[in-house]
């Protein structure tokens, strides 16, 4: 009569092969996850800019997107350190990043009830000398980019962890209101 099952040697060989494959796959998979997270962050910022532009056209009033570093005092109280961020219409708390907050609201509105969307980003930079970047979309869809060099506002989003193999992505917002992703 034959016993069904595996011998100890067969199991050890199988485990050794699985360990070797896992050792090879894990670094590649972590790079994949970092690239996907960067793509998600870029798409989130593109959607925020597009929302501001479309709401400016729809409501026929100027809408602003404000990118504010944590160090800049925020009189509006939109994003304060230690608070979780909840985008409009969504009860799920978002990640709490240490460095940047951005939101969309009508220009000259002081009430936080008018904020359309709030989110946070970790590794973000822009080409304006002041700490805060404001992009205002007018009722015809054009953007006020006079505070940006050459009237082109550039927002650069990098990977969340230091990863030299992943290039940061730069978004350009032009005076026409167009949003373009630069190829790295």
C-alpha positions as CSV (number, residue, x, y, z in Angstrom):
1,X,0.0,0.0,0.0
2,X,1.3,3.4,-1.0
3,X,1.3,6.3,1.4
4,X,0.0,9.6,0.0
5,X,1.8,12.8,1.0
6,X,5.1,14.5,0.8
7,X,8.3,13.6,2.4
8,X,10.2,16.0,4.6
9,X,12.9,16.5,1.9
10,X,10.3,17.4,-0.7
11,X,8.7,20.0,1.6
12,X,12.1,21.5,2.4
13,X,13.1,21.8,-1.2
14,X,9.7,23.4,-2.0
15,X,10.1,25.9,0.8
16,X,13.7,26.8,-0.3
17,X,12.5,27.4,-3.9
18,X,9.6,29.6,-2.6
19,X,12.0,31.6,-0.4
20,X,14.3,32.2,-3.4
21,X,11.4,33.4,-5.6
22,X,10.1,35.7,-2.8
23,X,13.6,37.2,-2.4
24,X,13.6,38.1,-6.1
25,X,10.0,39.3,-6.3
26,X,9.7,41.5,-3.3
27,X,12.1,44.4,-4.4
28,X,10.4,44.5,-7.8
29,X,7.0,44.5,-6.3
30,X,7.8,47.4,-3.9
31,X,9.0,49.5,-6.8
32,X,5.8,48.7,-8.6
33,X,3.8,49.8,-5.6
34,X,5.8,53.1,-5.3
35,X,5.2,53.9,-9.0
36,X,1.4,53.2,-8.6
37,X,1.2,55.4,-5.6
38,X,3.0,58.2,-7.4
39,X,0.6,57.8,-10.4
40,X,-2.3,58.0,-7.9
41,X,-1.0,61.2,-6.3
42,X,-0.5,62.8,-9.8
43,X,-4.0,61.8,-10.9
44,X,-5.5,63.2,-7.7
45,X,-3.8,66.6,-8.3
46,X,-4.9,66.6,-11.9
47,X,-8.5,65.9,-10.8
48,X,-8.4,68.7,-8.3
49,X,-7.2,71.2,-10.9
50,X,-9.8,70.0,-13.4
51,X,-12.5,70.2,-10.8
52,X,-11.6,73.8,-10.0
53,X,-11.6,74.7,-13.7
54,X,-14.9,73.0,-14.4
55,X,-16.6,74.5,-11.3
56,X,-15.3,78.0,-12.3
57,X,-17.0,77.6,-15.7
58,X,-20.1,76.0,-14.3
59,X,-20.7,78.5,-11.5
60,X,-19.4,81.5,-13.5
61,X,-17.1,82.6,-10.7
62,X,-13.4,82.4,-10.0
63,X,-12.2,79.3,-8.2
64,X,-8.8,78.9,-6.5
65,X,-6.7,75.9,-5.9
66,X,-4.3,76.6,-3.0
67,X,-1.2,74.4,-2.3
68,X,0.0,75.2,1.2
69,X,3.0,73.7,3.0
70,X,2.4,72.8,6.6
71,X,4.8,75.5,7.9
72,X,2.6,78.3,6.4
73,X,0.0,79.5,8.9
74,X,-3.4,78.7,7.6
75,X,-6.0,81.3,8.7
76,X,-8.8,79.4,7.1
77,X,-8.3,76.4,9.3
78,X,-8.8,74.1,6.3
79,X,-5.9,71.7,7.0
80,X,-4.3,71.8,10.4
81,X,-1.6,69.4,11.6
82,X,-3.0,66.5,13.5
83,X,-6.4,66.5,11.6
84,X,-7.4,63.8,9.2
85,X,-8.5,65.2,5.9
86,X,-12.0,64.3,4.5
87,X,-12.7,65.2,0.9
88,X,-16.1,66.7,0.2
89,X,-18.9,64.1,0.1
90,X,-16.6,61.3,1.3
91,X,-16.7,60.2,5.0
92,X,-13.5,58.1,4.6
93,X,-10.6,59.7,6.3
94,X,-7.6,60.1,4.0
95,X,-3.9,59.6,4.9
96,X,-2.3,62.3,7.0
97,X,0.8,63.4,5.2
98,X,3.4,65.6,6.9
99,X,4.1,68.3,4.4
100,X,1.4,69.7,2.0
101,X,-2.3,70.4,1.9
102,X,-4.3,71.6,-1.0
103,X,-8.0,72.6,-1.5
104,X,-10.4,74.1,-3.9
105,X,-12.8,76.9,-3.1
106,X,-14.4,80.0,-4.6
107,X,-12.1,83.1,-4.5
108,X,-12.7,85.5,-1.6
109,X,-14.8,83.0,0.4
110,X,-13.9,83.0,4.0
111,X,-16.2,80.2,5.1
112,X,-14.9,76.7,5.1
113,X,-18.4,75.5,4.1
114,X,-17.6,76.6,0.5
115,X,-14.5,74.3,0.3
116,X,-15.2,71.8,-2.5
117,X,-12.3,69.4,-2.0
118,X,-9.4,69.0,0.4
119,X,-6.5,66.7,0.2
120,X,-2.9,66.3,1.2
121,X,0.3,65.4,-0.5
122,X,3.7,64.3,0.9
123,X,6.4,65.1,-1.6
124,X,5.4,68.2,-3.6
125,X,7.2,71.3,-4.8
126,X,6.3,74.2,-7.1
127,X,8.1,77.0,-9.0
128,X,6.8,80.0,-7.1
129,X,9.1,81.7,-4.6
130,X,6.6,82.1,-1.8
131,X,5.5,79.1,0.3
132,X,1.9,79.0,-0.9
133,X,0.9,78.4,-4.5
134,X,-2.5,79.7,-5.6
135,X,-3.9,79.0,-9.0
136,X,-7.1,80.8,-9.8
137,X,-9.4,79.6,-12.6
138,X,-11.6,82.3,-14.1
139,X,-15.2,81.8,-15.3
140,X,-14.0,81.2,-18.9
141,X,-11.6,78.4,-17.8
142,X,-8.4,80.4,-18.0
143,X,-5.9,80.4,-15.2
144,X,-4.3,83.4,-13.5
145,X,-0.6,82.3,-13.6
146,X,1.0,85.7,-13.4
147,X,2.8,84.8,-10.1
148,X,4.5,81.9,-11.8
149,X,7.7,82.2,-14.0
150,X,6.8,82.6,-17.7
151,X,3.1,82.4,-16.7
152,X,3.4,78.6,-16.3
153,X,2.8,77.1,-12.9
154,X,4.8,73.9,-12.4
155,X,3.9,71.4,-9.6
156,X,6.3,68.6,-9.1
157,X,5.2,65.4,-7.3
158,X,7.8,62.9,-6.2
159,X,7.6,59.4,-4.7
160,X,6.6,59.2,-1.1
161,X,9.7,57.4,-0.1
162,X,13.2,58.2,-1.3
163,X,13.5,56.0,-4.4
164,X,16.1,57.0,-6.9
165,X,14.7,54.7,-9.6
166,X,11.4,56.6,-9.8
167,X,11.4,60.0,-11.5
168,X,9.2,62.8,-10.1
169,X,6.3,64.0,-12.3
170,X,5.8,67.6,-13.2
171,X,2.4,69.1,-14.0
172,X,2.2,72.4,-15.9
173,X,-0.8,74.8,-15.6
174,X,-0.8,77.4,-18.4
175,X,-2.6,80.7,-18.7
176,X,-5.1,79.1,-21.0
177,X,-6.2,76.8,-18.2
178,X,-4.7,73.7,-19.8
179,X,-3.1,71.1,-17.5
180,X,-0.2,69.1,-18.9
181,X,1.9,66.4,-17.5
182,X,5.6,66.7,-18.5
183,X,7.3,63.5,-19.5
184,X,10.2,62.7,-17.0
